[in-house]
Protein backbone atom coordinates (compact mmCIF):
# COMPACT_ATOMS: atom_id res chain seq x y z
CA UNK A 1 0.00 0.00 0.00
CA UNK A 2 2.92 2.34 0.63
CA UNK A 3 4.02 1.95 -2.98
CA UNK A 4 0.48 2.67 -4.19
CA UNK A 5 0.37 5.75 -1.98
CA UNK A 6 3.60 7.06 -3.44
CA UNK A 7 2.72 6.41 -7.08
CA UNK A 8 -0.79 7.86 -6.72
CA UNK A 9 0.62 11.34 -6.24
CA UNK A 10 0.85 11.27 -2.47
CA UNK A 11 -2.29 11.97 -0.47
CA UNK A 12 -1.94 13.41 3.00
CA UNK A 13 -2.01 10.81 5.73
CA UNK A 14 -4.90 12.15 7.76
CA UNK A 15 -2.81 14.97 9.18
CA UNK A 16 -0.51 12.56 11.05
CA UNK A 17 3.19 13.21 10.72
CA UNK A 18 5.50 10.20 10.39
CA UNK A 19 7.95 9.78 13.23
CA UNK A 20 11.16 11.62 12.47
CA UNK A 21 14.69 10.86 13.60
CA UNK A 22 14.36 13.08 16.65
CA UNK A 23 11.48 10.88 17.85
CA UNK A 24 13.13 7.56 17.08
CA UNK A 25 14.60 5.33 19.78
CA UNK A 26 16.84 2.35 19.65
CA UNK A 27 14.27 -0.30 20.39
CA UNK A 28 13.05 -3.53 18.94
CA UNK A 29 10.60 -1.75 16.65
CA UNK A 30 13.01 0.98 15.57
CA UNK A 31 13.59 -0.60 12.17
CA UNK A 32 9.83 -0.75 11.50
CA UNK A 33 9.40 2.86 12.51
CA UNK A 34 12.31 3.86 10.29
CA UNK A 35 10.82 2.03 7.33
CA UNK A 36 7.44 3.71 7.88
CA UNK A 37 9.14 7.09 8.05
CA UNK A 38 11.04 6.46 4.79
CA UNK A 39 7.85 5.45 2.98
CA UNK A 40 6.00 8.45 4.38
CA UNK A 41 8.75 10.82 3.28
CA UNK A 42 8.87 9.17 -0.15
CA UNK A 43 5.13 9.64 -0.52
CA UNK A 44 5.44 13.29 0.49
CA UNK A 45 8.25 13.98 -1.98
CA UNK A 46 6.47 12.25 -4.84
CA UNK A 47 3.29 14.08 -3.90
CA UNK A 48 5.08 17.40 -4.27
CA UNK A 49 6.40 16.39 -7.68
CA UNK A 50 3.54 14.51 -9.41
CA UNK A 51 5.53 14.36 -12.65
CA UNK A 52 7.72 11.66 -11.07
CA UNK A 53 4.95 9.08 -10.38
CA UNK A 54 3.44 9.97 -13.75
CA UNK A 55 6.76 9.10 -15.38
CA UNK A 56 6.96 5.81 -13.48
CA UNK A 57 3.45 4.82 -14.55
CA UNK A 58 4.12 5.88 -18.14
CA UNK A 59 7.25 3.75 -18.27
CA UNK A 60 5.39 0.81 -16.71
CA UNK A 61 2.49 1.11 -19.15
CA UNK A 62 4.85 1.33 -22.13
CA UNK A 63 6.73 -1.78 -20.99
CA UNK A 64 3.52 -3.74 -20.46
CA UNK A 65 2.21 -2.65 -23.87
CA UNK A 66 5.41 -3.86 -25.51
CA UNK A 67 5.14 -7.23 -23.75
CA UNK A 68 1.46 -7.52 -24.68
CA UNK A 69 2.06 -7.02 -28.38
CA UNK A 70 5.00 -9.42 -28.80
CA UNK A 71 2.98 -12.68 -28.87
CA UNK A 72 0.39 -11.36 -31.34
CA UNK A 73 2.34 -11.99 -34.54
CA UNK A 74 1.24 -10.79 -37.97
CA UNK A 75 1.43 -7.07 -38.56
CA UNK A 76 2.18 -6.64 -34.85
CA UNK A 77 5.64 -8.10 -35.54
CA UNK A 78 6.31 -5.35 -38.04
CA UNK A 79 5.06 -2.40 -35.97
CA UNK A 80 5.21 -3.35 -32.26
CA UNK A 81 6.32 0.13 -31.24
CA UNK A 82 2.85 1.59 -31.78
CA UNK A 83 1.57 -0.16 -28.65
CA UNK A 84 3.99 1.66 -26.27
CA UNK A 85 3.22 4.86 -28.16
CA UNK A 86 -0.47 4.44 -27.36
CA UNK A 87 0.33 3.76 -23.69
CA UNK A 88 2.35 6.95 -23.41
CA UNK A 89 -0.34 9.00 -25.13
CA UNK A 90 -3.00 7.63 -22.79
CA UNK A 91 -1.11 8.38 -19.58
CA UNK A 92 -2.63 11.61 -18.24
CA UNK A 93 -2.67 13.52 -14.99
CA UNK A 94 -6.04 11.93 -14.12
CA UNK A 95 -7.93 8.79 -15.13
CA UNK A 96 -10.50 10.96 -16.90
CA UNK A 97 -7.83 12.68 -18.99
CA UNK A 98 -6.35 9.26 -19.81
CA UNK A 99 -9.67 8.00 -21.15
CA UNK A 100 -10.27 11.25 -23.01
CA UNK A 101 -6.81 11.24 -24.61
CA UNK A 102 -7.18 7.58 -25.62
CA UNK A 103 -10.55 8.05 -27.28
CA UNK A 104 -9.50 11.25 -29.03
CA UNK A 105 -6.21 9.72 -30.16
CA UNK A 106 -7.80 6.62 -31.67
CA UNK A 107 -10.50 8.74 -33.30
CA UNK A 108 -7.82 10.98 -34.84
CA UNK A 109 -5.98 7.92 -36.17
CA UNK A 110 -9.15 6.52 -37.71
CA UNK A 111 -9.82 9.83 -39.45
CA UNK A 112 -6.23 10.01 -40.68
CA UNK A 113 -6.35 6.43 -41.91
CA UNK A 114 -9.58 7.01 -43.78
CA UNK A 115 -8.23 10.12 -45.48
CA UNK A 116 -4.97 8.44 -46.41
CA UNK A 117 -6.57 5.33 -47.88
CA UNK A 118 -9.09 7.43 -49.75
CA UNK A 119 -6.48 9.73 -51.25
CA UNK A 120 -4.29 6.74 -52.05
CA UNK A 121 -7.00 5.39 -54.35
CA UNK A 122 -6.98 8.57 -56.43
CA UNK A 123 -4.91 8.62 -59.66
CA UNK A 124 -2.85 11.66 -58.63
CA UNK A 125 0.92 12.31 -58.41
CA UNK A 126 2.53 11.55 -55.10
CA UNK A 127 3.17 15.20 -54.29
CA UNK A 128 -0.50 15.98 -54.85
CA UNK A 129 -1.47 13.08 -52.58
CA UNK A 130 0.78 14.39 -49.82
CA UNK A 131 -0.69 17.86 -50.13
CA UNK A 132 -4.23 16.46 -50.13
CA UNK A 133 -3.89 14.34 -46.96
CA UNK A 134 -2.22 17.19 -45.09
CA UNK A 135 -4.78 19.74 -46.23
CA UNK A 136 -7.82 17.55 -45.67
CA UNK A 137 -6.35 16.25 -42.41
CA UNK A 138 -5.88 19.79 -41.13
CA UNK A 139 -9.50 20.57 -41.96
CA UNK A 140 -10.70 17.37 -40.25
CA UNK A 141 -8.58 18.24 -37.20
CA UNK A 142 -10.96 21.12 -36.55
CA UNK A 143 -13.61 18.64 -35.42
CA UNK A 144 -14.20 19.23 -31.72
CA UNK A 145 -14.38 15.54 -30.87
CA UNK A 146 -10.66 15.00 -31.50
CA UNK A 147 -9.81 17.76 -29.02
CA UNK A 148 -6.14 17.95 -28.03
CA UNK A 149 -5.24 15.11 -30.39
CA UNK A 150 -6.25 17.14 -33.47
CA UNK A 151 -2.70 17.29 -34.83
CA UNK A 152 -2.69 13.49 -35.09
CA UNK A 153 -5.19 13.56 -37.96
CA UNK A 154 -2.87 15.01 -40.67
CA UNK A 155 0.21 13.34 -39.13
CA UNK A 156 -1.29 9.85 -39.16
CA UNK A 157 -2.69 10.39 -42.65
CA UNK A 158 0.78 11.38 -43.88
CA UNK A 159 2.45 8.42 -42.15
CA UNK A 160 0.02 5.91 -43.60
CA UNK A 161 0.28 7.40 -47.08
CA UNK A 162 4.08 7.41 -47.19
CA UNK A 163 5.30 4.67 -44.85
CA UNK A 164 2.45 2.27 -45.57
CA UNK A 165 2.24 2.86 -49.30
CA UNK A 166 3.04 -0.80 -50.07
CA UNK A 167 0.09 -2.09 -48.05
CA UNK A 168 -1.90 0.85 -46.66
CA UNK A 169 -4.72 -1.33 -45.33
CA UNK A 170 -2.53 -3.52 -43.12
CA UNK A 171 -0.39 -0.61 -42.02
CA UNK A 172 -3.42 1.50 -41.10
CA UNK A 173 -4.92 -1.42 -39.17
CA UNK A 174 -1.67 -2.00 -37.28
CA UNK A 175 -1.27 1.71 -36.56
CA UNK A 176 -4.80 2.14 -35.17
CA UNK A 177 -5.24 -1.23 -33.47
CA UNK A 178 -1.84 -1.39 -31.74
CA UNK A 179 -2.06 2.23 -30.61
CA UNK A 180 -5.54 1.52 -29.23
CA UNK A 181 -4.22 -1.56 -27.42
CA UNK A 182 -1.42 0.44 -25.84
CA UNK A 183 -3.85 3.21 -24.90
CA UNK A 184 -6.12 0.71 -23.17
CA UNK A 185 -3.15 -0.60 -21.16
CA UNK A 186 -2.19 2.96 -20.24
CA UNK A 187 -5.71 3.68 -18.97
CA UNK A 188 -5.73 0.47 -16.93
CA UNK A 189 -2.37 1.28 -15.32
CA UNK A 190 -3.52 4.79 -14.46
CA UNK A 191 -6.83 3.48 -13.09
CA UNK A 192 -5.03 0.84 -11.00
CA UNK A 193 -2.91 3.51 -9.29
CA UNK A 194 -5.02 6.64 -9.80
CA UNK A 195 -3.45 10.02 -9.16
CA UNK A 196 -4.91 12.30 -6.51
CA UNK A 197 -2.57 15.31 -6.30
CA UNK A 198 -3.66 16.66 -2.92
CA UNK A 199 -0.14 17.27 -1.63
CA UNK A 200 0.92 19.14 -4.78
CA UNK A 201 -2.26 21.22 -4.59
CA UNK A 202 -1.60 22.00 -0.95
CA UNK A 203 1.95 23.08 -1.79
CA UNK A 204 0.75 25.54 -4.45
CA UNK A 205 -1.80 26.93 -2.00
CA UNK A 206 0.86 27.38 0.69
CA UNK A 207 3.18 29.07 -1.80
CA UNK A 208 0.47 31.50 -2.87
CA UNK A 209 -0.41 32.21 0.75
CA UNK A 210 3.22 33.02 1.55
CA UNK A 211 3.42 35.30 -1.49
CA UNK A 212 0.31 37.22 -0.40
CA UNK A 213 1.69 37.65 3.12
CA UNK A 214 5.05 38.79 1.76
CA UNK A 215 3.34 41.31 -0.51
CA UNK A 216 1.43 42.81 2.41
CA UNK A 217 4.64 43.05 4.45
CA UNK A 218 6.41 44.80 1.57
CA UNK A 219 3.58 47.28 1.23
CA UNK A 220 3.56 47.99 4.96
CA UNK A 221 7.33 48.47 5.03
CA UNK A 222 7.17 50.76 1.99
CA UNK A 223 4.49 52.96 3.58
CA UNK A 224 6.76 53.51 6.60
CA UNK A 225 9.74 54.39 4.43
CA UNK A 226 11.04 57.95 4.69
CA UNK A 227 11.22 59.54 2.21
CA UNK A 228 8.22 58.13 0.35
CA UNK A 229 9.14 55.52 -2.25
CA UNK A 230 9.32 56.35 -5.94
CA UNK A 231 7.21 54.43 -8.50
CA UNK A 232 10.28 52.44 -9.51
CA UNK A 233 10.98 51.46 -5.90
CA UNK A 234 7.37 50.40 -5.44
CA UNK A 235 7.55 48.25 -8.57
CA UNK A 236 10.49 46.36 -7.09
CA UNK A 237 8.27 45.41 -4.16
CA UNK A 238 5.46 44.05 -6.31
CA UNK A 239 5.05 40.27 -6.23
CA UNK A 240 3.90 38.15 -9.18
CA UNK A 241 0.62 37.05 -7.62
CA UNK A 242 -1.50 36.36 -10.70
CA UNK A 243 0.67 33.55 -12.19
CA UNK A 244 0.74 31.75 -8.85
CA UNK A 245 -3.01 32.16 -8.45
CA UNK A 246 -3.53 30.65 -11.90
CA UNK A 247 -1.24 27.72 -11.10
CA UNK A 248 -3.09 27.11 -7.85
CA UNK A 249 -6.47 27.17 -9.60
CA UNK A 250 -5.20 24.78 -12.25
CA UNK A 251 -3.99 22.34 -9.59
CA UNK A 252 -7.34 22.51 -7.78
CA UNK A 253 -9.19 21.88 -11.04
CA UNK A 254 -6.93 18.91 -11.74
CA UNK A 255 -7.41 17.54 -8.23
CA UNK A 256 -11.18 17.88 -8.59
CA UNK A 257 -11.15 16.00 -11.89
CA UNK A 258 -8.84 13.38 -10.41
CA UNK A 259 -11.60 12.40 -7.97
CA UNK A 260 -13.71 11.11 -10.84
CA UNK A 261 -13.28 7.42 -11.74
CA UNK A 262 -10.92 7.13 -8.78
CA UNK A 263 -11.37 4.31 -6.29
CA UNK A 264 -9.21 6.12 -3.74
CA UNK A 265 -11.08 9.44 -3.85
CA UNK A 266 -13.73 8.62 -1.22
CA UNK A 267 -11.09 8.21 1.47
CA UNK A 268 -9.85 11.76 0.89
CA UNK A 269 -13.17 13.39 0.02
CA UNK A 270 -13.19 15.73 3.03
CA UNK A 271 -9.62 16.83 2.39
CA UNK A 272 -10.32 17.51 -1.27
CA UNK A 273 -13.45 19.50 -0.47
CA UNK A 274 -11.56 21.60 2.09
CA UNK A 275 -8.87 22.29 -0.47
CA UNK A 276 -11.48 23.38 -2.99
CA UNK A 277 -13.14 25.75 -0.51
CA UNK A 278 -9.78 27.13 0.57
CA UNK A 279 -8.83 27.67 -3.08
CA UNK A 280 -11.89 29.87 -3.58
CA UNK A 281 -10.93 31.92 -0.52
CA UNK A 282 -7.35 32.22 -1.76
CA UNK A 283 -8.61 33.36 -5.13
CA UNK A 284 -10.60 36.14 -3.47
CA UNK A 285 -7.61 37.04 -1.29
CA UNK A 286 -5.40 37.27 -4.36
CA UNK A 287 -7.75 39.72 -6.07
CA UNK A 288 -8.01 41.83 -2.91
CA UNK A 289 -4.26 41.95 -2.28
CA UNK A 290 -3.65 42.85 -5.93
CA UNK A 291 -6.21 45.66 -5.65
CA UNK A 292 -4.54 47.02 -2.51
CA UNK A 293 -1.12 46.73 -4.15
CA UNK A 294 -2.19 48.55 -7.31
CA UNK A 295 -3.84 51.33 -5.33
CA UNK A 296 -0.83 51.92 -3.09
CA UNK A 297 1.73 51.74 -5.89
CA UNK A 298 -0.24 54.03 -8.20
CA UNK A 299 -1.52 56.54 -5.65
CA UNK A 300 1.07 56.71 -2.85
CA UNK A 301 4.46 57.51 -4.31
CA UNK A 302 6.93 60.36 -4.36
CA UNK A 303 5.97 61.40 -7.88
CA UNK A 304 2.45 62.51 -6.92
CA UNK A 305 1.65 65.99 -5.66
CA UNK A 306 -1.37 64.69 -3.74
CA UNK A 307 -1.22 61.20 -2.26
CA UNK A 308 -4.20 59.22 -0.99
CA UNK A 309 -2.94 58.47 2.52
CA UNK A 310 -0.35 61.02 3.52
CA UNK A 311 1.86 60.93 6.62
CA UNK A 312 -1.14 60.72 8.95
CA UNK A 313 -2.76 57.60 7.48
CA UNK A 314 0.32 55.72 6.30
CA UNK A 315 1.27 54.33 9.77
CA UNK A 316 -2.21 52.91 10.63
CA UNK A 317 -2.48 51.54 7.09
CA UNK A 318 0.89 49.84 7.49
CA UNK A 319 -0.19 48.36 10.82
CA UNK A 320 -3.38 47.00 9.26
CA UNK A 321 -1.46 45.43 6.37
CA UNK A 322 1.07 43.91 8.78
CA UNK A 323 -1.70 42.49 10.95
CA UNK A 324 -3.36 40.96 7.90
CA UNK A 325 -0.03 39.45 6.84
CA UNK A 326 0.39 37.88 10.28
CA UNK A 327 -3.09 36.44 10.04
CA UNK A 328 -2.18 34.83 6.72
CA UNK A 329 1.07 33.46 8.11
CA UNK A 330 -0.83 31.96 11.05
CA UNK A 331 -2.86 29.72 8.75
CA UNK A 332 -2.88 26.03 9.68
CA UNK A 333 -4.60 24.23 6.85
CA UNK A 334 -7.60 26.40 6.12
CA UNK A 335 -7.85 27.89 9.64
CA UNK A 336 -6.15 31.05 10.88
CA UNK A 337 -5.10 31.75 14.45
CA UNK A 338 -7.98 33.44 16.31
CA UNK A 339 -5.71 35.95 18.07
CA UNK A 340 -4.08 36.96 14.78
CA UNK A 341 -7.51 37.48 13.22
CA UNK A 342 -8.69 39.58 16.15
CA UNK A 343 -5.51 41.66 15.87
CA UNK A 344 -6.19 42.20 12.16
CA UNK A 345 -9.78 43.17 12.93
CA UNK A 346 -8.59 45.71 15.55
CA UNK A 347 -6.00 47.15 13.19
CA UNK A 348 -8.61 47.64 10.45
CA UNK A 349 -10.94 49.28 12.97
CA UNK A 350 -8.15 51.64 14.05
CA UNK A 351 -7.46 52.54 10.42
CA UNK A 352 -11.14 53.25 9.81
CA UNK A 353 -11.21 55.47 12.90
CA UNK A 354 -8.10 57.32 11.72
CA UNK A 355 -9.73 57.92 8.32
CA UNK A 356 -12.87 59.33 9.95
CA UNK A 357 -10.77 61.67 12.08
CA UNK A 358 -8.70 62.73 9.08
CA UNK A 359 -11.83 63.68 7.13
CA UNK A 360 -12.47 66.42 9.68
CA UNK A 361 -9.20 68.12 8.74
CA UNK A 362 -9.32 67.87 4.96
CA UNK A 363 -11.67 68.50 2.06
CA UNK A 364 -10.63 65.20 0.49
CA UNK A 365 -13.20 62.44 0.96
CA UNK A 366 -10.33 59.92 1.33
CA UNK A 367 -12.22 57.49 -0.86
CA UNK A 368 -9.06 55.58 -1.82
CA UNK A 369 -8.11 55.12 1.83
CA UNK A 370 -11.60 53.81 2.51
CA UNK A 371 -11.15 51.37 -0.36
CA UNK A 372 -8.13 49.88 1.42
CA UNK A 373 -10.19 49.42 4.59
CA UNK A 374 -12.93 47.66 2.62
CA UNK A 375 -10.41 45.40 0.87
CA UNK A 376 -8.74 44.36 4.14
CA UNK A 377 -12.10 43.70 5.76
CA UNK A 378 -13.08 41.49 2.85
CA UNK A 379 -9.74 39.70 3.14
CA UNK A 380 -10.45 38.99 6.81
CA UNK A 381 -13.94 37.82 5.85
CA UNK A 382 -12.37 35.34 3.42
CA UNK A 383 -10.61 33.70 6.36
CA UNK A 384 -13.27 33.78 9.09
CA UNK A 385 -16.98 34.02 9.66
CA UNK A 386 -18.56 37.31 8.74
CA UNK A 387 -19.34 38.17 12.35
CA UNK A 388 -15.64 38.55 13.11
CA UNK A 389 -14.94 40.50 9.96
CA UNK A 390 -17.76 43.03 10.58
N, C-alpha and C positions, 0 to 999 in steps of 0.2 A: 504493500500500500504506500510505503514511503516513496518508492520509485514512481508510482502513479501520481502521487501528490506533486512531485517535482516536475514531471513532464507535463502536467496539466496546466502549468503556468503559475503554480504556487498560490493556493488559497490560504488565508490567515487561519491559524489554528485556534480559533475560538478565543483569541485574545491572550492565550497562555504563552509565555515566553519559555523557550527551551532552557534547561539548566546550563549555565555558562561555566567556564573554568573556575571562576571565583567561588562558585557554589559547589563544585565537585569535591569529593572526598575519596581518599584511598580506602575503598571498601570492596566488599565482594561484588557489589552491583555497579562499581565504577565504570567498568567497560561497557555495560549496557547503557548507562547514562551517557557516556561519551559517544556511543554510536547514535543514540537518539538525537543528541545535540548536533552531530555532523549532518544527519539527514535533515534536521530542521533548518540548519543554516543553508544547506544545499537547496532546499525548497524555497527559502527566502531569496537567495541569490537568483535562482532561475525565475522566480516570480517577478523580480525586478527587471529581468532581461528576457521577456517572452520570446524573443527571436531565437534564443538558444534551444528551448524545448521544441519550437517549431522546426528548427533545423534538424534536430534529432529525429523527430517524427517523419519529416520529409525524406531523410536518408533511409529510415526504416521502411517506409512505404515504397520507395524506389527499389530497394533491395528485394522486398517481397514480390513486387511486380515483375522484376527480372526473373526470379525463381519460378513464378507462376507461369510465365510464358514459355520457358525452355522446353517443357514436355509436350507442347501443343503440336509442334511440327508444321509442315506446310509453309504457308507464307510467313508464319510466325518465326520460322528459322531465318528467313531473309531480313526481317525488320523487327527484331526483338526489342530494340531500343525505344520503340514507341510506347511500350507499356510503362517503363519508368518515367518517360516524359509525361504521360497522363497522370501518374501518381504525384509528380511534382506540381503539375498544374492544379490538381485538386486540393492540395494541402493549403488551407486558408487559416486565418486567425480564429475562425469559429467553425463549428460543424455546418452551420447554415451557409456560410460563405463557401465552404468546400463543396456542398451540394450544388450551390448556384454556379460556381465556376465549372464544375464537371458538366452540368447540363448545358451551359452556354458554350463550353468548349466543344463538346460533341456536336451540338447543333451547328456551330460554325464550320466544323470539319465536313459535316454532311452537305452543307450549302456549297462549300468550296469544292467538294468532290463532284457534286452535281454539275456545277458550272464547268469544271475542267473536262469532265467526260463529254458534256454537251458540246463544248467548243472543239474538243478533239475530233468530233465526228464531222465538223465542217471542213469543206475543201478549201482551206485558206493557208497562206504561207505561215511558217512557224512564228515569225515575228508578229504577224497579225494576231495569231492565237494567244501569244503571250500578252499582248496589249489588251485583247478582249477579256481574258480571265482576270487580269488585274483591274481593268476598268469596271467590269460587271461585279467583280468581287468587292470592290470598294463601295459600289452602290448598295449591294446586298448587306454590307457591314453596317449600314445605317438602320437596319431593322433593330428595334429596341430589344427584342428577345435575346439577341446574342450579347448584349450588354458590354462588359469589359473585355470580352473575348472577340470583339468585332474585327480586330486586325487579323485574326486567324482565317477569316474567310478568304481574302485575296492571297494570303501566304500559302494556305493549304491548296488552293486551286492552282497556284503556280508550281508548287512542289509536285503535285500529281501530274500536271501537264508535262513537266520537264523530266523529273526523275522516273516517273512511272509510265513514260511514253510507250515502252515495249508492251506493257500489259496494264493499262490504266485501271481496269476493273479490279484485278487482284490487288494492285498496289493501293487503290482507294479503300478497298475492304480492309486490308491489313492496317492502314493508317487509322481509319475510324475505329475499327473493332479493338485493336490493341491499345489505342489511346483510351478508349472507353473502359477497357478492362483495368488498366492502370489507374484511371480516375476512380473507379469503384473501390479498388484496394486503398487508395489514398483516403477516400471518405470513411471507409471502415476503420482504418488506423486512427484517424482523427476522432471518430465517434467512440472508439474504444478508450482513448485517453483524451477526453474533451478539454479544450482550454477554458479557463475561467480566470481571466487576468485581474483578479481583485487586488493583488499586491501591487502590480504595476499601476493600476488606477489610483490606488492610495498614495503611491509615491508621487504621481503627477499632481494630485490634490495637495499634498504636503509642500511640494515645490512651489506651487502657485500661492499657497497661503504664506509661505516665507517671503516670497517676492512682494506680496501686497503689504506685509508688515514692514519690510525693508523700505518700500516706497513711502509709507507714512512716516517712518523715522527720518528719511532723507528730507521730506517736506518740512517736518517739524524743525529739524536742525537748520535748514535753509532759512526759515522764517526768523530764527533767532540770530542769524548771522548779521554782523555789523561791520561794514556797511551792507545794505541790501544787495542781494545777488543780482548779477546781470542776466539777461536772457540766455546767454551762452552757458553761464554757470548753472542755471536751472536745468538746461537741457542735459547736462552731464549727470544730473541727479535723477533723470527720468528712466524708469525701468521699462523693459519690454514686456508689458503685461498681456497684451492681446494675443501674441503667439502662444504663450503658455496657457492662456484660457482656452484657446482653440484646441491645443493638444489634449488638455484635460477633458474637454467635452467629447473629443474623438474617442478617447480611452473609455469614457463612461458609456458612450454609444456602443462601442465594441463589446464592453462587458455585459451590457444589457442584451445584445444580440447573442452573446455566447451562452446565455442562460436557456436559449431555445434549443431543443433537441439535445439536451445535456443531462445525462443521468446523475450528475453530481451537483446540479444547480440547486436542488431543493435543500440540501444541507446548508448552503450558504445564502439562502434566500433573504434572510434578515440583513445580513451584511451587505449584500448587493443593493437592497432597497435603501439602506442607510447611506451608502455611497451615492446613490442616485439623488437622494434628497439633498445631501451635502453638496453635490455638484451644482444643483440649482442655486443654492445659497451662495456658493463661491462665484458663480456666474454673475449674480447680482452684485456681490461685493466687488468684483473686478470692474464692472461698469461704474460703480459709485466711486471707487478709488481713482479710476481714470478721469472721471468728471472733476473730482477735487484737484487732481494733479494738473489737469489742463487749466482750470480756473486760476490756480495759484501761479503757475508758470506764466500764463498770458497776462494776468492782471496785477501781479505783485512783484515787480522787478524794477531795477534801478533806472531803466529807460523810460518809465512812465512818469508823467508829471503828477498824476493823481492815481494813487493805488487804492485797492478796495479794502484793505485792512488798516494799514498805517501802523505806527509804533504802538498805539494803544491796544489794538486788537490782535496784533501778531503773537504776543506771548500766550494769551488764553487759547488762541487757535492752535499754537504749537503744542500746548499741554493736552488739548483734546485729541489731536492727531497721535501724540505719543501714547495716550491712554488707550486709544483704539488699537494701536499697534501692539500694545501689551496684551490686550484682550485676544487678538489674533494669535499671538505667540503662546497664549495659555491654552490653546485648543488641545484637547485630548480626544482623538477621534472626531466626532461632530459636536462635542460639548466644550464650551469655554468655561474657565474658572469664574465662579460667581462673584468673587471679590474684584477680579479684573473688570468684569462687566459693570459692576456697580461703580467702580472708579471711572470707567469711560462714560457712564451715564451722568455722573457728577460733573465731569470735565465739560461735557456738552452743555449741561445746564448752566455752568459758570460762563461759558462762552456766550450762550444766549443772553444771559443777564448783562454781560459786558457790552453786547451789541445794543441792547435796549438803553443802557446808560449812555452809550456813545451817540445814539440818535438825538439825545437832548442837547448835544453840543455841536451838531453839524446839520447842514441842510441836506446832506446825502442820505438817501433812504437805506444805504448799506445793504442793498438787495443781494449783492454777490456774497457778502459775509453771511447773510442769512441762508444762502444756498449751501454753503459749507456746513452749517449747522444741520440743515435738513438732510444732507447727504450722509453725515456721520450718524445721525439718528436712524436713518434707514439701514446703515451698515450694522448698527447694534441690533436693530430689529431682525436682520438676517441671521443673527446668531442666537437670539433668545426670543422668548415670548414677547408679544407686543406690550404687555403690561409693564415690563421692565424698560422697554425702549421709550415709552411715552413719558 
